[in-house]
Amino acid sequence: MDFSGATLWLTGLPGAGKSTIAEAVGESLRGRGARVEILDGDRLRTNLSADLGFSAADRAEHVRRTGFVARLLAANGVTVLVPVIAPYSEVRSGVREQHEAHGCPYFEVHVATPATECMRRDPKGLYRRAASGELSGLTGYDAEYQEPNDPDLRLDTTATDIATARDTVLGMLARAVTAPAHLSFTEGDEEVLDGEQRLYSL
């Protein structure tokens, strides 16, 4: 497969570690000379999807819009990291199908940190606000989250440090795509796969 950009969508509960992993992977790829864009959910919500709320229909539309932007960037040689919850399986599958229909590599990374750990971390105070009744419709708390059945990669950050998570994502990417000569993926970036399945578990 020729390297022409790719989308890595990191899905998972609030507080799972999606954005932290995306930032670490992005920093490493930029250091190797790659063109990288991180589509941060909060920034997208205040710009691309400022007109949307948090109903099921609006959440789905937000993911579709984000997927469209990611595909355009990936088609132009950008590695796109998308740390966006994307709670519904059908909508995530639609984003993948759109990438595949246009020949753009797409990888779904399930940051599978358990809800109990996400609640303990609570970096934005969302779970605390939900528990107090100040916030409703929090994904994984009182709004549905449909876990991926067959992601390209599954990471549980409960007992995994960010460096290990970063290197595992880079290993998947190195194995799945052919990088241009100026990018220096090393032999250590490639993980041994079980058969043809691109699924890692930590």
PLY file of the C-alpha trace (Angstrom):
ply
format ascii 1.0
element vertex 202
property float x
property float y
property float z
element edge 201
property int vertex1
property int vertex2
end_header
0.00 0.00 0.00
1.40 3.36 -0.98
1.46 5.90 1.80
-0.98 8.67 0.89
-2.05 9.77 4.31
-4.29 7.91 6.73
-6.95 8.46 9.38
-6.55 6.98 12.87
-9.80 7.37 14.78
-9.44 6.97 18.54
-12.81 6.12 20.06
-13.52 5.56 23.75
-15.19 7.00 26.82
-14.51 10.50 28.17
-11.27 10.37 30.14
-10.04 7.20 28.42
-6.84 8.84 27.17
-7.73 9.41 23.52
-6.37 12.95 23.21
-3.22 12.18 25.20
-2.38 9.25 22.94
-3.17 11.27 19.82
-0.86 14.09 20.92
1.98 11.65 21.66
1.59 9.87 18.31
1.33 13.18 16.47
4.47 14.53 18.09
6.41 11.41 17.15
5.20 11.45 13.55
5.98 15.14 13.13
9.47 14.44 14.40
9.87 11.98 11.53
8.76 14.54 8.96
5.14 13.46 8.54
2.30 15.87 7.90
-0.05 15.46 10.84
-3.36 16.98 11.89
-5.21 16.28 15.13
-8.96 16.84 14.90
-9.73 17.60 18.53
-13.35 17.07 19.53
-13.67 20.20 21.66
-12.27 22.45 18.92
-14.52 20.86 16.32
-17.54 21.37 18.56
-16.89 25.11 18.75
-16.19 25.51 15.03
-17.22 22.80 12.55
-20.19 21.61 14.64
-21.10 24.77 16.54
-24.70 24.42 15.36
-25.10 20.90 16.80
-26.23 19.76 20.21
-25.88 16.40 21.90
-28.94 14.50 20.73
-28.30 11.13 19.08
-28.90 12.69 15.65
-26.55 15.60 16.35
-23.83 13.32 17.71
-24.07 11.21 14.56
-23.90 14.29 12.32
-20.87 15.57 14.22
-19.04 12.29 13.55
-20.01 12.32 9.87
-18.70 15.87 9.45
-15.48 15.04 11.25
-15.04 11.91 9.14
-15.48 13.93 5.95
-12.80 16.42 6.96
-10.47 13.59 8.00
-10.92 11.86 4.65
-10.14 15.03 2.70
-6.95 15.54 4.69
-5.90 11.89 4.43
-6.44 11.96 0.66
-3.91 14.80 0.51
-1.13 13.00 2.35
-1.93 14.01 5.92
-1.94 11.55 8.81
-5.11 12.50 10.67
-5.56 11.63 14.33
-9.16 11.88 15.54
-9.63 11.54 19.32
-13.42 11.80 19.14
-15.80 9.55 21.13
-18.07 8.63 18.19
-20.47 6.58 20.32
-22.44 4.75 17.61
-21.11 1.72 15.73
-23.16 2.31 12.59
-21.89 5.86 12.18
-18.27 4.81 12.78
-18.70 2.09 10.15
-20.00 4.70 7.73
-16.88 6.81 8.20
-14.69 3.78 7.52
-16.69 2.91 4.41
-16.30 6.43 3.05
-12.54 6.26 3.52
-12.33 2.86 1.86
-14.51 3.98 -1.06
-11.99 6.75 -1.76
-8.90 4.62 -1.22
-7.89 6.29 2.05
-6.34 4.10 4.78
-8.46 4.10 7.92
-7.78 2.62 11.36
-10.09 2.40 14.33
-8.32 2.50 17.69
-10.51 1.62 20.65
-9.09 3.22 23.77
-10.82 0.68 25.99
-10.12 2.15 29.41
-12.91 0.98 31.77
-15.57 3.43 32.92
-14.46 3.10 36.54
-10.97 4.31 35.66
-12.30 7.10 33.45
-14.47 8.27 36.33
-11.53 8.17 38.71
-9.42 10.33 36.39
-12.25 12.68 35.35
-9.81 15.24 33.84
-12.55 17.69 32.80
-14.84 17.10 35.77
-17.56 15.71 33.50
-18.38 12.67 35.62
-18.52 14.78 38.76
-20.96 17.15 37.07
-23.05 14.24 35.79
-23.19 12.66 39.25
-24.36 15.93 40.79
-27.08 16.38 38.17
-25.40 19.43 36.68
-24.74 17.62 33.39
-26.87 15.10 31.51
-26.26 13.01 28.42
-22.65 12.12 29.23
-21.49 9.28 27.01
-20.87 6.12 29.02
-22.65 7.53 32.07
-26.24 8.28 31.14
-25.87 8.19 27.35
-25.10 5.15 25.23
-21.65 4.14 24.05
-21.43 1.20 21.65
-18.01 -0.42 21.94
-16.29 -1.51 18.73
-16.49 -5.25 18.10
-13.53 -5.49 15.76
-11.22 -2.47 15.99
-7.84 -2.42 14.28
-6.29 -1.82 17.68
-7.54 -2.01 21.25
-5.72 -0.23 24.09
-6.54 -0.23 27.80
-4.56 2.59 29.38
-5.30 1.48 32.95
-1.91 -0.21 33.31
-0.25 1.04 30.12
1.88 4.16 30.02
1.55 6.69 27.22
4.90 5.80 25.66
3.84 2.17 25.27
0.46 3.16 23.87
2.14 5.56 21.43
4.62 2.95 20.25
1.87 0.37 19.77
-0.09 2.75 17.55
3.06 3.58 15.59
3.76 -0.14 15.21
0.33 -0.72 13.71
0.78 2.18 11.32
4.27 1.06 10.29
3.04 -2.44 9.50
-0.09 -1.36 7.68
1.24 1.35 5.36
4.35 1.94 3.31
5.94 5.16 4.47
7.80 7.50 2.10
11.58 7.30 2.23
12.02 10.43 4.33
10.04 8.95 7.24
12.21 6.89 9.54
10.08 4.06 10.90
12.47 1.73 12.66
12.31 -2.03 12.93
11.21 -1.69 16.53
8.06 0.14 15.45
6.64 -2.97 13.81
4.79 -5.32 16.12
4.36 -9.03 15.39
0.77 -9.67 14.32
-1.27 -12.77 15.06
-1.99 -14.05 11.56
-3.51 -11.33 9.42
-5.49 -9.66 12.21
-4.45 -6.09 12.98
-5.50 -6.23 16.60
-3.26 -5.54 19.56
-4.28 -5.87 23.18
-2.44 -4.40 26.14
0 1
1 2
2 3
3 4
4 5
5 6
6 7
7 8
8 9
9 10
10 11
11 12
12 13
13 14
14 15
15 16
16 17
17 18
18 19
19 20
20 21
21 22
22 23
23 24
24 25
25 26
26 27
27 28
28 29
29 30
30 31
31 32
32 33
33 34
34 35
35 36
36 37
37 38
38 39
39 40
40 41
41 42
42 43
43 44
44 45
45 46
46 47
47 48
48 49
49 50
50 51
51 52
52 53
53 54
54 55
55 56
56 57
57 58
58 59
59 60
60 61
61 62
62 63
63 64
64 65
65 66
66 67
67 68
68 69
69 70
70 71
71 72
72 73
73 74
74 75
75 76
76 77
77 78
78 79
79 80
80 81
81 82
82 83
83 84
84 85
85 86
86 87
87 88
88 89
89 90
90 91
91 92
92 93
93 94
94 95
95 96
96 97
97 98
98 99
99 100
100 101
101 102
102 103
103 104
104 105
105 106
106 107
107 108
108 109
109 110
110 111
111 112
112 113
113 114
114 115
115 116
116 117
117 118
118 119
119 120
120 121
121 122
122 123
123 124
124 125
125 126
126 127
127 128
128 129
129 130
130 131
131 132
132 133
133 134
134 135
135 136
136 137
137 138
138 139
139 140
140 141
141 142
142 143
143 144
144 145
145 146
146 147
147 148
148 149
149 150
150 151
151 152
152 153
153 154
154 155
155 156
156 157
157 158
158 159
159 160
160 161
161 162
162 163
163 164
164 165
165 166
166 167
167 168
168 169
169 170
170 171
171 172
172 173
173 174
174 175
175 176
176 177
177 178
178 179
179 180
180 181
181 182
182 183
183 184
184 185
185 186
186 187
187 188
188 189
189 190
190 191
191 192
192 193
193 194
194 195
195 196
196 197
197 198
198 199
199 200
200 201
